[in-house]
Amino acid sequence: MPADAAAIAHVHIASREATMPYLPPRTRTDAQVEAWVRDIVLPRSAVWVARADEQVVGYAAVEDGVLNALYLLSGVRRQGIGTLLLRRAQAHSPAGLSLFVFQRNTGARAFYAHHGFTVTGSSDGSSNMEHEPDMAMRWEPVTNGTHTDG
């Protein structure tokens, strides 16, 4: 998977720029984001990639029951790829899955709510790098052996 670091970094950058134009200008170079993926994300997280025509078009990363990333290239959104990545993350975390989402990211908030996540808290953004108000969300599996996915 380290060979995918550049492609994952590209998805991360492109997705954030396309879906969250309200974020402050990025301060890290493409090479720095790639190094972060290679040296931090991949060694510490369970990571899944989605490919189309041999190209990485999306990825999800879970560390200690927290979905730290689920990003897709804009051209493949609304095709079920995000749902497939999320289901892999949920299967990897049978005790439940937490995440943080920016309050202004209404599309992501709706996606997660559709898949059974509920809001557990919110913040003014003072604790995240972007200083953007966010929300904590949590998915708990249904006790009858199935999971909630809308």
DSSP file (Angstrom, degrees, kcal/mol; ACC not computed):
  #  RESIDUE AA STRUCTURE BP1 BP2  ACC     N-H-->O    O-->H-N    N-H-->O    O-->H-N    TCO  KAPPA ALPHA  PHI   PSI    X-CA   Y-CA   Z-CA
    1    1 A M    >         0   0    0      0, 0.0     3,-2.4     0, 0.0     4,-0.3   0.000 360.0 360.0 360.0 -26.4    0.0    0.0    0.0
    2    2 A P  G >   +     0   0    0      0, 0.0     3,-1.5     0, 0.0     4,-0.3   0.813 360.0  65.8 -55.7 -25.9    2.9    2.5    0.4
    3    3 A A  G 3  S+     0   0    0      1,-0.3     3,-0.3     2,-0.1     4,-0.3   0.744  96.9  55.7 -65.8 -20.9    3.0    2.5   -3.4
    4    4 A D  G <> S+     0   0    0     -3,-2.4     4,-3.0     1,-0.2     5,-0.3   0.444  76.9 100.8 -87.9  -0.9   -0.5    4.1   -3.3
    5    5 A A  H <> S+     0   0    0     -3,-1.5     4,-2.6    -4,-0.3     5,-0.2   0.891  82.5  46.7 -56.0 -44.8    0.6    7.1   -1.0
    6    6 A A  H  > S+     0   0    0     -3,-0.3     4,-2.1    -4,-0.3    -1,-0.2   0.915 115.0  46.6 -64.9 -42.1    0.9    9.6   -3.9
    7    7 A A  H  > S+     0   0    0     -4,-0.3     4,-2.2     2,-0.2    -2,-0.2   0.896 113.1  48.8 -67.9 -40.2   -2.5    8.5   -5.3
    8    8 A I  H  X S+     0   0    0     -4,-3.0     4,-2.7     2,-0.2    -2,-0.2   0.924 110.9  51.0 -64.3 -44.0   -4.2    8.6   -1.9
    9    9 A A  H  X S+     0   0    0     -4,-2.6     4,-2.6    -5,-0.3     5,-0.2   0.899 108.6  52.2 -60.0 -40.8   -2.7   12.1   -1.3
   10   10 A H  H  X S+     0   0    0     -4,-2.1     4,-2.9     2,-0.2     5,-0.3   0.929 110.5  47.1 -61.4 -45.5   -4.0   13.3   -4.6
   11   11 A V  H  X S+     0   0    0     -4,-2.2     4,-2.7     1,-0.2     5,-0.3   0.928 112.2  51.2 -61.2 -44.7   -7.5   12.0   -3.7
   12   12 A H  H  X S+     0   0    0     -4,-2.7     4,-1.9     2,-0.2    -2,-0.2   0.939 115.7  40.2 -57.8 -50.4   -7.3   13.7   -0.3
   13   13 A I  H  X S+     0   0    0     -4,-2.6     4,-2.4     2,-0.2     5,-0.2   0.951 117.8  46.4 -65.3 -51.5   -6.2   17.1   -1.8
   14   14 A A  H  X S+     0   0    0     -4,-2.9     4,-2.1    -5,-0.2    -2,-0.2   0.887 113.1  49.3 -63.4 -40.4   -8.6   17.0   -4.8
   15   15 A S  H  X S+     0   0    0     -4,-2.7     4,-2.7    -5,-0.3     5,-0.3   0.936 112.0  47.0 -66.1 -46.4  -11.6   16.0   -2.8
   16   16 A R  H  X S+     0   0    0     -4,-1.9     4,-2.0    -5,-0.3     7,-0.2   0.912 113.7  48.5 -62.1 -41.8  -11.1   18.6   -0.1
   17   17 A E  H  < S+     0   0    0     -4,-2.4    -1,-0.2    -5,-0.2    -2,-0.2   0.875 116.5  43.0 -67.2 -35.8  -10.6   21.3   -2.6
   18   18 A A  H  < S+     0   0    0     -4,-2.1    -2,-0.2    -5,-0.2    -1,-0.2   0.863 125.1  30.5 -78.2 -36.4  -13.7   20.3   -4.6
   19   19 A T  H  < S+     0   0    0     -4,-2.7    -2,-0.2     1,-0.2    -3,-0.2   0.629 123.1  41.8-102.4 -14.4  -16.1   19.7   -1.8
   20   20 A M    ><  +     0   0    0     -4,-2.0     3,-1.9    -5,-0.3    -1,-0.2  -0.464  55.4 156.1-132.7  63.6  -14.9   22.2    0.9
   21   21 A P  T 3   +     0   0    0      0, 0.0    -1,-0.1     0, 0.0    -4,-0.1   0.662  69.9  70.5 -65.1 -13.7  -14.1   25.5   -0.8
   22   22 A Y  T 3  S+     0   0    0     -3,-0.1    -5,-0.1    82,-0.0    -2,-0.0   0.598  75.3 105.3 -78.1 -11.7  -14.7   27.3    2.6
   23   23 A L  S <  S-     0   0    0     -3,-1.9     3,-0.1    -7,-0.2   108,-0.1  -0.346  84.0 -97.9 -68.3 151.7  -11.5   25.8    4.1
   24   24 A P        -     0   0    0      0, 0.0    -1,-0.1     0, 0.0     3,-0.1  -0.262  56.7 -76.2 -63.1 157.8   -8.6   28.1    4.5
   25   25 A P        -     0   0    0      0, 0.0     2,-0.1     0, 0.0    -3,-0.0  -0.241  58.8-100.7 -55.2 142.6   -5.9   27.9    1.8
   26   26 A R        -     0   0    0      1,-0.1     3,-0.0    -3,-0.1    -3,-0.0  -0.384  29.4-167.3 -68.1 140.9   -3.7   24.8    2.2
   27   27 A T        +     0   0    0     -3,-0.1     2,-0.4    -2,-0.1    -1,-0.1   0.486  64.1  79.7-106.7  -7.5   -0.3   25.3    3.8
   28   28 A R  S    S-     0   0    0      1,-0.0    -2,-0.0     2,-0.0     2,-0.0  -0.831  75.7-127.2-106.0 141.5    1.2   21.9    2.9
   29   29 A T     >  -     0   0    0     -2,-0.4     4,-2.2     1,-0.1     5,-0.2  -0.281  30.5-104.4 -75.4 166.3    2.6   21.0   -0.5
   30   30 A D  H  > S+     0   0    0      1,-0.2     4,-2.6     2,-0.2     5,-0.2   0.906 124.2  53.3 -56.4 -41.7    1.5   17.9   -2.4
   31   31 A A  H  > S+     0   0    0      1,-0.2     4,-2.2     2,-0.2    -1,-0.2   0.868 107.8  50.0 -64.0 -37.1    4.8   16.3   -1.3
   32   32 A Q  H  > S+     0   0    0      2,-0.2     4,-2.1     1,-0.2    -1,-0.2   0.888 110.9  48.6 -69.1 -38.5    4.1   17.0    2.3
   33   33 A V  H  X S+     0   0    0     -4,-2.2     4,-2.4     2,-0.2    -2,-0.2   0.917 111.4  50.7 -66.1 -42.0    0.6   15.5    2.1
   34   34 A E  H  X S+     0   0    0     -4,-2.6     4,-2.8     1,-0.2    -2,-0.2   0.913 109.8  49.9 -61.0 -42.7    2.1   12.5    0.4
   35   35 A A  H  X S+     0   0    0     -4,-2.2     4,-3.3     2,-0.2     5,-0.4   0.893 109.3  52.3 -63.2 -39.4    4.7   12.1    3.1
   36   36 A W  H  X>S+     0   0    0     -4,-2.1     4,-2.2     2,-0.2     5,-2.0   0.922 111.9  45.8 -61.5 -44.7    1.9   12.4    5.8
   37   37 A V  I  <>S+     0   0    0     -4,-2.4     5,-2.9     3,-0.2    -2,-0.2   0.950 119.0  41.5 -61.7 -48.9   -0.1    9.6    4.0
   38   38 A R  I  <5S+     0   0    0     -4,-2.8    -2,-0.2     1,-0.2    -1,-0.2   0.892 126.1  31.4 -67.5 -42.3    3.0    7.4    3.6
   39   39 A D  I  <5S+     0   0    0     -4,-3.3    -3,-0.2    -5,-0.2    -1,-0.2   0.701 135.0  16.4 -95.4 -21.5    4.5    8.0    7.1
   40   40 A I  I  X5S+     0   0    0     -4,-2.2     4,-1.6    -5,-0.4    -3,-0.2   0.763 123.9  41.6-116.4 -58.6    1.5    8.6    9.3
   41   41 A V  I  ><S+     0   0    0     -5,-2.0     4,-1.9     1,-0.2    -3,-0.2   0.961 115.9  44.6 -64.4 -54.7   -1.8    7.4    7.8
   42   42 A L  H  4<S+     0   0    0     -5,-2.9    -1,-0.2     1,-0.2     5,-0.1   0.899 116.4  44.0 -63.8 -42.8   -0.7    4.1    6.2
   43   43 A P  H  4 S+     0   0    0      0, 0.0    -1,-0.2     0, 0.0    -2,-0.2   0.828 122.6  37.0 -70.9 -27.7    1.4    2.8    9.1
   44   44 A R  H  < S+     0   0    0     -4,-1.6     2,-0.3    -3,-0.2    -2,-0.2   0.619 112.6  55.2 -99.2 -14.0   -1.2    3.7   11.8
   45   45 A S  S  < S-     0   0    0     -4,-1.9     2,-0.6    -5,-0.2    18,-0.2  -0.791  76.8-115.6-123.5 157.8   -4.5    3.1   10.1
   46   46 A A  E     -A   62   0A   0     16,-2.8    16,-2.5    -2,-0.3     2,-0.4  -0.856  46.6-168.9 -83.3 125.0   -6.5    0.4    8.3
   47   47 A V  E     -A   61   0A   0     -2,-0.6     2,-0.4    14,-0.2    14,-0.2  -0.963  16.1-172.8-126.8 135.5   -6.8    1.9    4.8
   48   48 A W  E     -A   60   0A   0     12,-2.3    12,-2.2    -2,-0.4     2,-0.3  -0.975   8.4-158.7-124.0 141.0   -8.9    0.8    1.9
   49   49 A V  E     -A   59   0A   0     -2,-0.4     2,-0.4    10,-0.2    10,-0.2  -0.894   8.0-145.1-117.2 150.8   -8.7    2.3   -1.6
   50   50 A A  E     -A   58   0A   0      8,-2.5     7,-3.1    -2,-0.3     8,-1.2  -0.941  20.4-163.0-110.3 135.7  -11.3    2.2   -4.4
   51   51 A R  E     -A   56   0A   0     -2,-0.4     2,-0.4     5,-0.3     5,-0.2  -0.913  15.3-175.2-121.4 146.7  -10.0    1.9   -7.9
   52   52 A A  E >  S-A   55   0A   0      3,-2.4     3,-1.9    -2,-0.4    -2,-0.0  -0.977  82.6  -9.1-136.6 125.8  -11.6    2.6  -11.3
   53   53 A D  T 3  S-     0   0    0     -2,-0.4     3,-0.1     1,-0.3    -1,-0.1   0.903 130.2 -56.5  51.4  45.0   -9.6    1.8  -14.4
   54   54 A E  T 3  S+     0   0    0      1,-0.2     2,-0.4     0, 0.0    -1,-0.3   0.416 115.0 116.8  72.3  -0.9   -6.5    1.1  -12.3
   55   55 A Q  E <  S-A   52   0A   0     -3,-1.9    -3,-2.4   -48,-0.0     2,-0.5  -0.816  72.0-118.4-102.2 138.1   -6.6    4.6  -10.8
   56   56 A V  E     +A   51   0A   0     -2,-0.4    -5,-0.3    -5,-0.2     3,-0.1  -0.629  38.9 167.4 -71.3 122.6   -7.2    5.3   -7.1
   57   57 A V  E     +     0   0A   0     -7,-3.1    16,-2.9    -2,-0.5     2,-0.3   0.449  60.0   5.9-117.0  -6.3  -10.5    7.3   -6.9
   58   58 A G  E     -AB  50  72A   0     -8,-1.2    -8,-2.5    14,-0.2    -1,-0.3  -0.982  57.0-168.7-167.8 161.8  -11.2    7.1   -3.2
   59   59 A Y  E     -AB  49  71A   0     12,-2.4    12,-2.3    -2,-0.3     2,-0.3  -0.992   7.3-158.6-156.1 157.0  -10.0    6.0    0.1
   60   60 A A  E     -AB  48  70A   0    -12,-2.2   -12,-2.3    -2,-0.3     2,-0.4  -0.985   9.2-165.9-133.9 146.5  -11.0    5.4    3.7
   61   61 A A  E     -AB  47  69A   0      8,-2.3     7,-1.7    -2,-0.3     8,-1.4  -0.997   2.7-172.6-137.4 130.8   -8.8    5.3    6.8
   62   62 A V  E     +AB  46  67A   0    -16,-2.5   -16,-2.8    -2,-0.4     2,-0.4  -0.982   3.5 179.4-124.0 132.1   -9.8    4.0   10.3
   63   63 A E  E >  S- B   0  66A   0      3,-2.3     3,-1.3    -2,-0.4   -18,-0.1  -0.981  72.4 -19.9-132.8 121.9   -7.6    4.3   13.4
   64   64 A D  T 3  S-     0   0    0     -2,-0.4     3,-0.1     1,-0.3    -1,-0.1   0.881 128.8 -46.3  51.1  47.1   -8.7    3.0   16.8
   65   65 A G  T 3  S+     0   0    0      1,-0.2    33,-2.4    27,-0.1     2,-0.5   0.611 114.4 115.9  76.3  11.7  -12.4    3.0   15.9
   66   66 A V  E <   -Bc  63  98A   0     -3,-1.3    -3,-2.3    31,-0.2     2,-1.2  -0.965  62.7-139.9-117.7 124.6  -12.3    6.5   14.3
   67   67 A L  E     +Bc  62  99A   0     31,-3.4    33,-0.5    -2,-0.5    -5,-0.2  -0.708  28.1 173.7 -79.1  99.2  -13.0    7.1   10.7
   68   68 A N  E     +     0   0A   0     -7,-1.7     2,-0.3    -2,-1.2    -1,-0.2   0.677  61.4  17.1 -84.0 -18.5  -10.3    9.7   10.0
   69   69 A A  E     +B   61   0A   0     -8,-1.4    -8,-2.3    -3,-0.1    -1,-0.2  -0.972  44.7 162.4-157.5 138.2  -10.8    9.9    6.3
   70   70 A L  E     +B   60   0A   0     -2,-0.3     2,-0.4   -10,-0.2   -10,-0.2  -0.721  28.9 161.2-150.9 101.2  -13.3    9.0    3.6
   71   71 A Y  E     -B   59   0A   0    -12,-2.3   -12,-2.4    -2,-0.2     2,-0.3  -0.947  15.9-174.7-128.8 143.3  -12.6   10.9    0.4
   72   72 A L  E     -B   58   0A   0     -2,-0.4   -14,-0.2   -14,-0.2     2,-0.2  -0.963  35.0-104.3-131.7 149.6  -13.5   10.5   -3.2
   73   73 A L    >   -     0   0    0    -16,-2.9     3,-1.8    -2,-0.3     4,-0.3  -0.504  39.1-117.9 -65.6 145.3  -12.6   12.2   -6.4
   74   74 A S  G >  S+     0   0    0      1,-0.3     3,-1.1     2,-0.2    -1,-0.1   0.804 109.3  63.8 -61.2 -30.2  -15.5   14.4   -7.4
   75   75 A G  G 3  S+     0   0    0      1,-0.2    -1,-0.3   -18,-0.0    -2,-0.0   0.609 105.4  44.7 -71.1 -11.0  -16.1   12.5  -10.7
   76   76 A V  G X  S+     0   0    0     -3,-1.8     3,-0.7   -19,-0.2     5,-0.4   0.285  83.3 123.1-115.8   9.9  -17.0    9.3   -8.9
   77   77 A R  T <   +     0   0    0     -3,-1.1    -3,-0.0    -4,-0.3    -4,-0.0  -0.347  69.4  25.7 -69.4 154.1  -19.3   10.7   -6.2
   78   78 A R  T 3  S+     0   0    0      1,-0.1    -1,-0.2    -2,-0.0    -3,-0.0   0.791  91.4 104.1  63.2  32.7  -22.9    9.3   -6.0
   79   79 A Q  S <  S-     0   0    0     -3,-0.7    -2,-0.1     0, 0.0    -1,-0.1   0.258  99.8 -99.1-120.4   8.3  -21.9    6.0   -7.5
   80   80 A G  S  > S+     0   0    0     -4,-0.0     4,-2.1     3,-0.0     5,-0.1   0.394  93.6 114.6  91.3  -3.4  -21.9    3.9   -4.4
   81   81 A I  H  > S+     0   0    0     -5,-0.4     4,-2.4     2,-0.2     5,-0.2   0.917  76.6  49.5 -68.5 -43.1  -18.1    3.9   -3.9
   82   82 A G  H  > S+     0   0    0     -6,-0.2     4,-2.7     1,-0.2    -1,-0.2   0.894 110.3  51.7 -61.6 -39.7  -18.3    5.9   -0.7
   83   83 A T  H  > S+     0   0    0      2,-0.2     4,-2.6     1,-0.2    -1,-0.2   0.915 109.3  49.7 -63.0 -43.3  -20.9    3.5    0.7
   84   84 A L  H  X S+     0   0    0     -4,-2.1     4,-1.8     2,-0.2    -2,-0.2   0.919 112.6  47.0 -62.7 -43.2  -18.7    0.5   -0.1
   85   85 A L  H  X S+     0   0    0     -4,-2.4     4,-2.1     1,-0.2    -2,-0.2   0.915 112.4  50.1 -64.1 -42.1  -15.7    2.2    1.6
   86   86 A L  H  X S+     0   0    0     -4,-2.7     4,-2.7     1,-0.2    -2,-0.2   0.906 107.9  53.0 -63.9 -40.8  -17.8    3.1    4.6
   87   87 A R  H  X S+     0   0    0     -4,-2.6     4,-2.5     2,-0.2    -1,-0.2   0.877 107.8  51.4 -63.0 -36.8  -19.1   -0.5    4.8
   88   88 A R  H  X S+     0   0    0     -4,-1.8     4,-1.8     2,-0.2    -1,-0.2   0.923 111.0  48.2 -63.1 -43.5  -15.5   -1.8    4.9
   89   89 A A  H  X S+     0   0    0     -4,-2.1     4,-0.9     2,-0.2    -2,-0.2   0.906 112.3  48.7 -64.0 -42.0  -14.7    0.6    7.7
   90   90 A Q  H >< S+     0   0    0     -4,-2.7     3,-0.7     1,-0.2     6,-0.3   0.908 110.0  50.9 -64.6 -42.3  -17.8   -0.5    9.6
   91   91 A A  H 3< S+     0   0    0     -4,-2.5    -1,-0.2     1,-0.3    -2,-0.2   0.857 109.2  52.1 -63.3 -33.9  -17.0   -4.1    9.2
   92   92 A H  H 3< S+     0   0    0     -4,-1.8    -1,-0.3     1,-0.3    -2,-0.2   0.713 113.9  45.4 -71.7 -21.5  -13.5   -3.4   10.5
   93   93 A S    X<  +     0   0    0     -4,-0.9     3,-2.2    -3,-0.7    -1,-0.3  -0.598  63.9 164.9-124.1  67.4  -15.0   -1.7   13.6
   94   94 A P  T 3  S+     0   0    0      0, 0.0    -1,-0.1     0, 0.0     3,-0.1   0.667  74.7  60.8 -64.9 -15.2  -17.8   -4.0   14.8
   95   95 A A  T 3  S-     0   0    0      1,-0.4     2,-0.2    -3,-0.1    -5,-0.0   0.514 124.1 -79.7 -86.1  -4.3  -18.0   -2.2   18.1
   96   96 A G    <   -     0   0    0     -3,-2.2     2,-0.4    -6,-0.3    -1,-0.4  -0.518  40.1-112.2 124.2 166.9  -18.9    1.0   16.4
   97   97 A L  E     - D   0 139A   0     42,-2.2    42,-2.9    -2,-0.2     2,-0.3  -1.000  19.9-163.8-141.8 133.7  -17.3    3.9   14.5
   98   98 A S  E     +cD  66 138A   0    -33,-2.4   -31,-3.4    -2,-0.4     2,-0.3  -0.762  13.4 168.2-112.7 161.4  -16.8    7.5   15.3
   99   99 A L  E     -cD  67 137A   0     38,-2.0    38,-2.6    -2,-0.3     2,-0.4  -0.978  27.9-129.0-160.6 166.9  -15.9   10.5   13.1
  100  100 A F  E     - D   0 136A   0    -33,-0.5     2,-0.4    -2,-0.3    36,-0.2  -0.976  24.7-178.5-121.6 140.8  -15.7   14.2   12.9
  101  101 A V  E     - D   0 135A   0     34,-2.3    34,-2.7    -2,-0.4     2,-0.1  -0.996  33.7-105.7-138.5 141.3  -17.2   16.2   10.1
  102  102 A F  E >   - D   0 134A   0     -2,-0.4     3,-1.5    32,-0.3    32,-0.3  -0.431  27.3-129.0 -65.5 139.6  -17.2   20.0    9.5
  103  103 A Q  T 3  S+     0   0    0     30,-2.7    -1,-0.1     1,-0.3    31,-0.1   0.854 109.1  53.3 -58.8 -35.3  -20.6   21.5   10.3
  104  104 A R  T 3  S+     0   0    0     29,-0.5     2,-2.1     1,-0.2    -1,-0.3   0.603  83.3  91.6 -76.9  -9.6  -20.6   23.2    6.9
  105  105 A N    <>  +     0   0    0     -3,-1.5     4,-2.4     1,-0.2     3,-0.2  -0.469  49.8 162.7 -84.7  69.6  -20.0   19.9    5.1
  106  106 A T  H  >  +     0   0    0     -2,-2.1     4,-2.3     1,-0.2    -1,-0.2   0.812  67.6  57.2 -63.2 -32.5  -23.7   19.3    4.7
  107  107 A G  H  > S+     0   0    0     -3,-0.2     4,-2.1     2,-0.2    -1,-0.2   0.939 110.7  42.5 -63.9 -46.4  -23.2   16.6    2.0
  108  108 A A  H  > S+     0   0    0      2,-0.2     4,-2.8     1,-0.2     5,-0.3   0.901 112.5  54.4 -66.7 -40.8  -21.0   14.5    4.2
  109  109 A R  H  X S+     0   0    0     -4,-2.4     4,-2.4     1,-0.2    -1,-0.2   0.921 110.6  46.0 -59.3 -43.7  -23.3   15.0    7.2
  110  110 A A  H  X S+     0   0    0     -4,-2.3     4,-2.5     2,-0.2    -1,-0.2   0.900 111.2  53.1 -66.0 -40.7  -26.3   13.8    5.2
  111  111 A F  H  X S+     0   0    0     -4,-2.1     4,-1.2     2,-0.2    -2,-0.2   0.946 112.5  43.3 -58.8 -50.2  -24.3   10.8    3.9
  112  112 A Y  H  <>S+     0   0    0     -4,-2.8     5,-2.5     1,-0.2     3,-0.3   0.901 112.9  51.6 -66.6 -40.1  -23.2    9.7    7.4
  113  113 A A  H ><5S+     0   0    0     -4,-2.4     3,-1.8    -5,-0.3    -1,-0.2   0.910 106.7  55.0 -61.5 -40.9  -26.7   10.3    8.8
  114  114 A H  H 3<5S+     0   0    0     -4,-2.5    -1,-0.2     1,-0.3    -2,-0.2   0.815 107.0  52.3 -59.6 -30.7  -28.2    8.1    6.0
  115  115 A H  T 3<5S-     0   0    0     -4,-1.2    -1,-0.3    -3,-0.3    -2,-0.2   0.103 130.3 -90.7 -97.9  21.2  -25.8    5.4    7.0
  116  116 A G  T < 5S+     0   0    0     -3,-1.8    24,-0.5     1,-0.3     2,-0.3   0.533  77.4 141.5  91.7   6.8  -26.8    5.4   10.7
  117  117 A F      < -     0   0    0     -5,-2.5     2,-0.3    22,-0.2    -1,-0.3  -0.620  31.4-161.4 -81.9 142.1  -24.5    7.9   12.2
  118  118 A T  E     -E  138   0A   0     20,-2.4    20,-2.3    -2,-0.3     2,-0.3  -0.914  25.9-102.8-121.8 151.8  -25.9   10.2   14.9
  119  119 A V  E     +E  137   0A   0     -2,-0.3    18,-0.3    18,-0.2     3,-0.1  -0.552  36.5 172.5 -73.8 130.5  -24.5   13.5   16.2
  120  120 A T  E     -     0   0A   0     16,-2.8     2,-0.3     1,-0.4    17,-0.2   0.464  62.1 -23.7-116.0  -7.6  -22.8   13.1   19.6
  121  121 A G  E     -E  136   0A   0     15,-1.2    15,-2.3     2,-0.0    -1,-0.4  -0.971  52.4-140.4 176.5 173.8  -21.3   16.5   20.0
  122  122 A S  E     -E  135   0A   0     -2,-0.3     2,-0.3    13,-0.3    13,-0.2  -0.974   9.8-161.5-150.5 162.2  -20.0   19.7   18.3
  123  123 A S  E     -E  134   0A   0     11,-2.4    11,-0.8    -2,-0.3    -2,-0.0  -0.933  32.5-117.2-142.3 165.8  -17.2   22.2   18.7
  124  124 A D        -     0   0    0     -2,-0.3    11,-0.1     9,-0.2    -1,-0.0   0.423  59.8-106.2 -83.5   0.9  -16.3   25.7   17.6
  125  125 A G  S >  S+     0   0    0      7,-0.2     3,-1.4     9,-0.1     6,-0.4   0.419  85.4 124.6  91.3  -1.1  -13.3   24.4   15.6
  126  126 A S  T 3  S+     0   0    0      1,-0.3    -1,-0.0     5,-0.2    -3,-0.0   0.710  74.0  51.1 -66.5 -17.3  -10.7   25.6   18.0
  127  127 A S  T 3  S+     0   0    0      5,-0.1     2,-0.3     3,-0.0    -1,-0.3   0.434  97.6  77.7-101.2   1.4   -9.3   22.1   18.3
  128  128 A N  S X  S-     0   0    0     -3,-1.4     3,-1.3     1,-0.1     6,-0.0  -0.795  84.5-117.3-111.2 159.0   -8.9   21.3   14.6
  129  129 A M  T 3  S+     0   0    0     -2,-0.3    -1,-0.1     1,-0.3    -3,-0.0   0.787 114.6  48.4 -60.5 -31.3   -6.2   22.4   12.2
  130  130 A E  T 3  S-     0   0    0      2,-0.1    -1,-0.3  -107,-0.0    -4,-0.1   0.576  99.7-133.2 -87.6 -10.0   -8.7   24.3   10.0
  131  131 A H    <   +     0   0    0     -3,-1.3    -5,-0.2    -6,-0.4    -2,-0.1   0.876  57.7 145.0  55.5  39.7  -10.4   26.1   12.9
  132  132 A E        -     0   0    0     -7,-0.3    -1,-0.2     1,-0.0    -7,-0.2  -0.923  58.9-105.8-110.3 127.8  -13.7   25.1   11.3
  133  133 A P        -     0   0    0      0, 0.0   -30,-2.7     0, 0.0   -29,-0.5  -0.241  50.0-178.2 -52.4 135.2  -16.7   24.2   13.5
  134  134 A D  E     -DE 102 123A   0    -11,-0.8   -11,-2.4   -32,-0.3     2,-0.4  -0.779  22.0-134.6-133.3 176.1  -17.2   20.5   13.5
  135  135 A M  E     -DE 101 122A   0    -34,-2.7   -34,-2.3    -2,-0.3     2,-0.4  -0.979  13.6-134.3-132.3 143.8  -19.4   17.7   14.8
  136  136 A A  E     -DE 100 121A   0    -15,-2.3   -16,-2.8    -2,-0.4   -15,-1.2  -0.827  27.8-174.9 -93.1 138.4  -18.7   14.4   16.3
  137  137 A M  E     -DE  99 119A   0    -38,-2.6   -38,-2.0    -2,-0.4     2,-0.4  -0.948   6.1-162.4-132.6 154.5  -20.8   11.5   14.9
  138  138 A R  E     -DE  98 118A   0    -20,-2.3   -20,-2.4    -2,-0.3     2,-0.5  -0.999   9.0-157.8-142.2 139.7  -21.1    7.9   15.9
  139  139 A W  E     -D   97   0A   0    -42,-2.9   -42,-2.2    -2,-0.4   -22,-0.2  -0.969  11.7-171.0-113.2 130.9  -22.4    4.7   14.3
  140  140 A E        -     0   0    0    -24,-0.5     8,-0.3    -2,-0.5   -44,-0.1  -0.979  26.7-117.2-118.8 132.9  -23.3    1.8   16.6
  141  141 A P        -     0   0    0      0, 0.0     2,-0.2     0, 0.0     6,-0.2  -0.370  34.5-105.1 -65.9 148.7  -24.2   -1.6   15.1
  142  142 A V    >   -     0   0    0      4,-1.0     3,-1.3     1,-0.1     4,-0.1  -0.543  27.4-126.9 -72.2 140.1  -27.7   -2.9   15.7
  143  143 A T  T 3  S+     0   0    0      1,-0.3    -1,-0.1    -2,-0.2     4,-0.1   0.623  99.0  75.4 -69.8 -13.5  -27.7   -5.6   18.3
  144  144 A N  T 3  S-     0   0    0      2,-0.2    -1,-0.3     1,-0.1     3,-0.1   0.356 120.7 -94.4 -82.6  10.2  -29.5   -8.2   16.2
  145  145 A G  S <  S+     0   0    0     -3,-1.3     2,-0.3     1,-0.4    -2,-0.1   0.350  96.9  97.9  98.7  -6.1  -26.4   -8.8   14.2
  146  146 A T        -     0   0    0     -4,-0.1    -4,-1.0    -5,-0.0    -1,-0.4  -0.697  66.3-127.8-106.8 166.0  -27.0   -6.4   11.3
  147  147 A H        -     0   0    0     -2,-0.3     2,-0.6    -6,-0.2   -31,-0.1  -0.826  21.9-110.4-112.9 156.6  -25.7   -2.9   10.9
  148  148 A T        +     0   0    0     -8,-0.3    -8,-0.0    -2,-0.3   -33,-0.0  -0.722  49.1 148.9 -85.2 119.4  -27.5    0.2   10.2
  149  149 A D              0   0    0     -2,-0.6    -1,-0.1   -33,-0.1   -33,-0.1   0.110 360.0 360.0-139.0  25.0  -26.9    1.5    6.8
  150  150 A G              0   0    0    -37,-0.1   -35,-0.1   -35,-0.1    -2,-0.1   0.450 360.0 360.0  79.6 360.0  -30.1    3.3    5.9
